[in-house]
């Protein structure tokens, strides 16, 4: 069974401080990991995928297979980063039954 | 492409009434997913289709819930009869199966059952 754990429901940081949103996963195969973001009362949007090794809006995430983690990081938080962040896991290839974590609300304090 | 289109955006209905939520996926996407989002349970996958065929409906909470995808460009999620505990935001998402570019979500339908 696949599982995604986001241990923090709420993370509050000051503007300009570093951000790390934690995500751990459980999956027996080789997973594909994603981060989605949901701004207030808007749709979920794909933020980044681990396979593309990209940096979006200053955010990066590294897949650590040893620790089964995929933490989302940003060196300097901005007020506009305040949103809900969801970590998600999908099996490689095939049908995309994606499992989402419960989400972490990031609150950036001005 | 206008993205995944859901209707209505908001629905308020009385307990016991039938509710139908609609979704138009992105053209060319062959997988479609229905999710429910609540404060208590977060995002729950209700059902997903591949090439219009239901693949996994294990997340559908009760027989009151049903979903159809009569063609590649349209899907419905029906609740009959509706109950107050069904109040949630229902999201539809689509993707291209076998290619993990991630989902594209619709704007959601906020359902309130009074």
Interface residues (C-beta under 8 A of the other chain):
Chain A: X32 X34 X36 X42 X43 X44 X45 X46 X49 X51 X86 X88 X90 X92 X93 X94 X95 X96 X97 X98 X99 X100 X101 X102 X103
Chain B: X31 X33 X42 X43 X45 X48 X50 X55 X56 X91 X93 X95 X97 X98 X100 X101 X102 X103 X104 X105 X106 X107 X108
